[in-house]
Structure formats: C-alpha cells, structure tokens
Amino acid sequence: MLASSKEYENMEDTAQDVGDLVVQLQSVSRHYGETVAVANVSLDARRGELVCLLGPSGCGKTTTLRMVAGFVEPTSGTISINSINMTHQPPYRRDTGMVFQSYALFPHMTVAENIAFGLENLKWPRAERESRVKEMLKLVELSHLAQRVPSQLSGGQQQRIALARALAMRPAVLLLDEPFSNLDAQLRVRMREELREVIRGVNVTTLFVTHDQEEALTMSDRIVVMNSGQVEQVGTPGEIYEAPATPFVAKFIGWCSLLQGTVGADGTFASIAGLRLAGKWGVGPGTAVIRPEQIKLATDGAAGQSLSARVVQSHYYGAATRLVLDVDGERLTMQERFPFGRHPTHGDLLSITINTNEIRILPSTPAKS
C-alpha cells in the first residue's frame, strides 16, 4: 500500500478545491487527409477528477489525449488548461505530465535521475530538485531503488517511476496512455488501485486512456465512451453501465443482451422472436438492454414471467458461470453462481425469470455487431 494522502498535502500547495474546471475541449477534431481520427469532441475535467477515455482500438481516444498533451495539433476546435487557450502551444508550455504506454524511462539513467530529468530542464536549484526527487520516491515507496537503472526494475516498479517523474513537476494535468498494458493481470489490478490512491493524494486532474472496461469502471470519476472518433456518452461509471445511451455503449461496457422489438400500448415489450416482457416503457420500437445479473433461475412462487431457456454456451470463471442461453430464438447472457459440480452445460434446459424493473429500452437504432 502506498503512503497516505495526508503525508503529501504540502506537495500540491497551489491546488484549488475539487470542482474547479481544469481541462476543456470544445469541438475538437483531428483529420489526417480524408481520414477523420477525432470528430467534434467536447469534454471537460475538474480539479482532482479522474476522467477515463474509453473505447476500442482506433476510436480516437489516444489521439485526443495526445492533442491535450500538445503532441498532436487539432484540425479545429480549442483546448484550454486552467482557462488558458493551449490549442497551439508546444507540450512544454502546457503544464501537463504524461505517463506513456511504454513508460519511456531513460535506460542509461538511474531511477533518481529519471525523476529529476524534467526538473533539471526547468532549471530547478539542485537542493530543491533533490528534495523533490526524495518526495516522489517516498510517494511511490521506491526510495530504496533510487540508484538502480530501469532494466533492474519490475514492470510495476517502472510504472511507479514513470508516474513519479510525471508528478515531480506538479503538473496541472496528468495524462495516462494505457500505462497498465505491459503488466500481468494480477499486477495490473494492484497497480491501478495504488495509482488511484496516489492521484487522490496529490489531487491532480487526470485523463486516462484505456480499452479495458474494468479499469474504467473501477478507477474513474467519469467515463467518456468513444467510438469512430466521436463521443457516444459521458457519465459516471454507474450511469454508463446502468443507463447506457446507445446500443454501442451497452455492448462495450460489460456483458449484455440486446433485443430488438416494440413496446405496445399495454407496456409489454415484444421482441422479434416472440419473447414478451412486461414493464413500464414508452410506446414504440426499441432495443431492450438486458444485463446478465437481471436474469435469474426461476424458483417456485417467483414473480414475473417464467421462460424456458436452452444452454448454448457455458463459461466457468470460478466465482461465477456465464451462460449464453437460447430463448425463443433470442440469445441471452446470464451469470450465476452454481453449486460445486452442478454447472449447466451445453444443451441443458433451464427455467429463468428476467427482472424487467431494471431493463432499459433504447431508441430503435439497430444494434451494432
């Protein structure tokens, strides 16, 4: 566990209260010839807020991050940091610190020298520079490795040093470009917990790029879901998961089943394969979003419609088993914890119920595959 935030309150003596606007993007686009990498993106981040840019490869999230950093210039739109227009300013004038996907540590420099590099370029006095390096090493709990070189560090240690180097100059904005992609699964989980703690401790505004839904949901204050260069939805992790605005967001964040159908005057949603769900929705065509946890095994006396389902796929994950079910020609995904040795397999018949109180009906835009 990294050091507590109280030990480092003095490190951010210029920090303002959480809630102050730090980063603003207004109608930002980036074109490469006829290719549109980012299209008309507007978003903001407040003091101390961690905002995640989430989406599949090629959606424009890294290009957006690099435009904030100053490595890529927008084709149109404006980028402001602390209410100052930085759209055409070089990276060194933007008051940002960046942790790259590859960490980009200097292999010939020691850990301490890597952290001090930016401070030397800013002409910090030697005594202040050495004091700041010690603070940063203490913050990431690597003081004992100050004289090692990057090749002598583990992936997690290199990630911490890259973070310490970025934070050393007290940036207004911390930029993270998929910093966990080179770590194994268990270390990735631990490092993102520790990283969030460090960010909270120094109260720095952070933009974080990932394609990993779990990282976005567990680390972010708000998530910006991007697709094909555009913003599909912005919201808290709870809003993004529980109230997706589009079929793309519903499918990209977590597991779900999308059913095309129509809500009749009686409030019943009828899918194209004849599956009918009772609930309170607006009349008209739509797409039902059903999460795995909204599907349960039917029990005697259970409320709601009981449906017969045949198991098409069964995936055991230890803590739970994820099933793909066929119900009247529709595919539904269910997740349940089954007793040991009693996991359903392909071809088994189950009786299920669906919690229609939590189902979301989206406008009738066809679901993207």
N, C-alpha and C positions, 0 to 999 in steps of 0.2 A: 504494500500500500504506500502511495506517495505521501509526501508531507501535507499537513492540513493547510487550508487556505489562510487561517489566521496568522500563520508564521510569515506570510508573504504579502500582507496588506500594504506594506510600505513600498512594494515593488511597483504598484500602479498608483502613484501619488497624483497623477493627473486624471485618473479615471473619473467619469461622471456617473450619475445614477443610471441604473439599468432602465431602459426605456428611451434614452436619447438616440436619435437616428444617426447612424454612423455611415452606412453604405446605402447608396441609392442608385439604381439603374433605371433609366427612363427610355423606353422604346429602343433598346439596344439591339442592333443587328450586325451580323458579320457575313459578308459574301466572299466567296473565292471564285471569281469569274461568274459563271451562271449557277454555281452551287451555293445554296443558302445554308450555312452552318448554324446560324442563330437568327431567329426571326422575331423582331419586335418584343424583346423580353424586358419586362419591368418588374423589379423586386426591390426589397429593402431589408436591412438588418440593423437591429438596435444594439445599444451598448450591452455587452456581456451576452448577447444572444448567439446561439449556435444554429445556423441555418444550413440545411443539407440540400445540395443539388443532386437529385436522384433521377436515374433513367438508364436505359440500355446504352450499349456502345454506339457511338455516332449520333447521340441525341443532342449534342451541343453543350453539355454540362462543363466539360473541361475547357472548351473554347470560351465559355462565359467566365470561368474562373481566371483564365489567362488574360482576358480583357480587363478584369478588375485589377490584376497584378501589373498590367502595363506591357506584357509580352506580346499581346495581340491588340491592334488598334481597331475599334469598331468602324464599320462602314457607315453607320448612322447611329444616332442616339447619344445620350450623355451618361457619364459615370461620375458620381460625386462621393467623396470621402470627407466626413465631418463638414458637410455643406460646401466643400470646395470642389469646383469642377476639375476633375483629374483626367478627363477623356483623352487628352493628347499629351499628358505628362509622362516622362520616362519612369520606369519602375522605381528607381532610387528616390524619386520625389513623392511617392505615393503613401509612405508610412504604412507599408504592409510587410508582413513576414510570411514566407512560403515554405511549406514542407512538401517536397516533391515525392512522387511515387517511388523513385529510386533512392530517396534521401539525399543524394548529391553531396555526400561528405567528401572532403578533400583527403585522398588516401595517404598522402605524404605528411599530413599534419596530425598532431595529437588531438585527443578529444578537446582539451582546453583550448588549443589553437583554433580548432574548428569553430568553437563557440565564440571566440574572440575576433574572428575574421571580420565580421561586419562592423564591430566596434572600432577596430583599427582603421577601417575605411572612413569611418565618421570622425576620426581623429580624437577619440576619447583619450583623456590622460591615462597614463599607464596604471596608476594606482586605482582609478575608478574602473578601468577595464578589468583588472584582475579581481577586484571586489565583485563586479557583476558576474564574471565567469564563475566564481565560487558560489554565488547565489543561485545561478542556474543549475550548477551541478548538484547542489543540495536539493533544489526543487525536484529534479528528476531522480534523486537518490543514486547518483553515479560519481560522487566525489572521489571514491577510491580508484576510479578508472581514468582520472584526468590525464595521465601521461601515456595512455595506450593509443594506438592508431586504429582506425576503423576496422581493418582486417582482423583485429584481435577481439572484436565485439560480436555478440549475437545479433540477430535481426531485430529483436526487441530493444536491445541497448542502442543500436544505431538509430532506431526510430526515435528514442528518447533524446539522443544527442541532436538529431535534426530539429526536433521540437524546441530544445533548449536554445539552439542557435537562432531559430526564428523569433523566439520570445525575448532574447537578450536585449534587443534594441527597443523594447517596449512599443511594438507596433500598434497602431490603431485597429488594424485588421489582420487576423491570422488566416491564412489560406492553406487548405489541406487538400492535396490531389491524391486521393486513394492511397493514403500512407500505410494501410494495413495489407495491401495486396501481396506483399512479399513474405507475409508471416503465415505460419501454420494455423489451423482453425482454433485450437485452444489458446495459443498465444494471442491471436487476434482478438478474442473475447476479452482477455485480461487487459490487453493494451488499450482497447477502446474505453474500458472502464477507468483506467488510470489517466488516459488522455482527457476524458471529460472532467475528471477531478482537477487536473492541472488548469484547464481552461476556466473552470469555475473559480479556482483560487485566484487567478490573476485578472479575472473579469474582462477578458478580451473578446471582442466581437469576432466570430469565426464563421467562415464559409467553408463547407466541407463537401467534397465531391466523392460520390460512391455509386456503384451499381448494385450494392448489397442492401436488400430491403431491411434485414435485421439490424445492420449498423445504423441505417437511417432512423428506424423506429426507436431504437434504444438510446441513441445519442442526441437526437435533435430536439430543439425547441419548436422549430417549424421545418417543414419539408417542402421543397419546390420540385414537383414531378415534371420532368421534361420529356418530350417526345418529338422527334423530327425537327429539332431546333426551336420548338415552341413550348411554352409553359402550359401544362394541362390543368394543374391545380396547385394551390399554395394553402397550407394549413398545418395544424398541429398533427403529431403522429396519430392521435385518436381520431381527428377529423378525416385524415387521409384514409385510414383503414376502415372506419365505421361509416363514413359518409362520402364515398368516392363520387367525384363529379362526372366522371366519364367511364365507359367500359374499359378503356386502356388503363386508367388508374386502378380500377377494381382488380384487373387481372395482374397488374405489375406488382401491387403491394399485397403480399400474402397469397394464399390459395383461395379460389372462389369458383363458383359455377355461374355461368351467365345463361339465362333462359329468355329467349325472345317470345313475346306474347302480347296479350291485350287485357286491360282491366275493364271489366264490364260495369254496367250501371249498378250492379249489386255489390261491387267492390271485390269481386273474385278475379284473380289473375289466372288466365288460361294460357298455357304455353302451346306451341305449335303441335306438340305431340300428344296433347290431350290432358297433360298434368294441370290440375286446378288447385290454386292456393287461395284461401280466404284471408283477407286483411283489409286495411284502411288505406287505399291509394286513390290517386286521381284517375278519372276515367280516360281510357285511350291506350294506344300501343306503347309498349315499353320493354325494357330489359330488366329482368329480376337478377339482383346480385345476392347469391346465397353463399355464406361463408361455411367452412367445414364444421365449425362449432355450433352452427344453428341447426344441424341435423343430428338427431339422437335416435337410439334404438327405441322402438315403441314398447311400452310396458302396459300391463293390464290397467285399464282406467285412465290411460294417458289422454290429456286434452289434445284436440286437433285431429286432423286427418291422418289416418294410418296408411302408409304406402308400401307396396311390395317392391323390393329392390334386389337386383342380382349383382353380385360382386364381379367386377370386370378386372380390377387390379387391386393388389394388396401389398402395401409397403410398410414394413416394420421399422420403427425408428427408436425402439427402446421405451421411451416414455409414453409413446402412443403409436397407433397404427393408422395410416392414412389409406382410405379405401376409395376407389373410383367405382361408382355404382351406376347401373342402368335402371332407370325408372321410366317406363312407357316410352322408351326410345331416347330419353334425355340422359346426359351424363352428369352426375352429381358427385362432388368430392366431400367425403366425410372423414372426420378424425376422432378417434375414440380410444380410450384405454381399456383393453380387454384383459380378462383374467389370464394368467400364465397358461400357455398351452391351448388356448381357445381362440386364437386369432382367425378370423374368417379368411378363406382362400378363394381363389377363382372359381366361380360357378355357384357359390353358396347363395342361398336366399335369405334375406333379412327383412324384417318389418321395421320401418322407420317413421319418424314424425319430423316435421320442419317447423321451427319457431318462426311463424310469419310475422310476429310483432317486431322482429329485428331486421326483416328483409327490406332492402332498398330497391325501389323501382326507378330506373333511369329513363330519360327520354329515349325514343325509339331508334337511336343511331345504331347501326349494326355493329356487333362486337368484332374487334379486330383479332385476327388469329395470330 
